[in-house]
């Protein structure tokens, strides 16, 4: 499955028709903050603004969850994912689950 084309939050893809629905696919990653990261973030909080160390951690967790979802879709033989979403839940203090999910489908170019 192509990892970056034909993945959308919409329920259809312009120019394509869904020929088979393969079901829900997901990628789940559970991340914790490190003590060192918390210390650096604490310094950034003193000055306000974007806390880059947490931003990087969140972006990395989302990318890993996304990649796992794409791999799951590939295992099912999908060539597209529709209705893609992210969700995050704090499992315990400092530990967060990031879920990326969508519907794996097979699509053909519309005529």
N, C-alpha and C positions, 0 to 999 in steps of 0.2 A: 504494500500500500504506500502511495506517495504520502510522505509525512506532513506536507504543508499545503498541498492543493486539495480542494474538495473537502474541506472541514469548515463547518459553519455553525453559527448559533441559530440560523434560520431553519425552517422545517422543509426547505427545498433548496435546490441549487439551480440558479438561472442557467438555461441552456442544456440542462440534463434532466432525465426522467429516472425516477427510482424504479428499478426492475425487480429488486428483492430486498426485503427487510430482514436483517440478520440478528437484530435484537440489541439490547443494551450492552455497551462496552464501557469499561472504566479503568482508571489508573488511580491507585491510592498510595500516598506516601505519608509517613508519620515523621515529623521533624521535631527536634528539641533545640533550644537555644543553648549555646555553650556559655560557660562562666566568662571566658575571655570576651566573647561577643557581647555579653551583657555589660561588661565593664566599659568597652568602647562605646556601646550605645548610650550608657550613662553619661559619658563625657559629651556625646553629641546632644543629648537632651538638655544639658546645661546651656547650650547656645541656641537651642530651638531649631526649627526647620526640619528638613527631611532626615530621618535617621537611616542613613545609607546601609548600615550593616544589616538592619532588619529588612530593608527593601530588597537587598541582594538575597537574603535568606528566603524571603517570600517568593521572589522571582524564580529562584532555583527550585524550590519545592513545587511550584506550579509547572515549571518546565518538565521536571521529572514525572509528575503525575500525568501530564499531557503525553509525554513519550510512552509511558506505560499504556495509556488508553489507545494510542495509535498502534502499538504492538499487539494489543488485544484484538483490535479490529482486523489487523493483518492476519492474525491466526484464524479468524473466521472467514477470510477471503474477501473482505470488504475493500472497496476502492473509494469510499467516501464515508464521512460521518456528518450527520445532521443533528440539530438540537443540542450542540455541545454546551456544557456548562461547567462551572467550577463551584465547589462548596468547601468550606473549611469549618472544622469543629475543634475546640480546645478539649483535648482528652483529659489532661490534668495540667496543673500550673506549669507553663513553659513548654508543653508538648502539644503540638497541633497536627491534626490529620488534614491533609489536603486531598480532595477528591475531584477528579476530572472525569466527566461522563458524557455520553451521547448515544445516538442510535447509529449502529453500523449498517450501512446499506451498500448495495451494488447499484451503480448508475450507468446509463448509456447516454451518449450525446443525443440531444433531442433533434429530430429532423425538421 
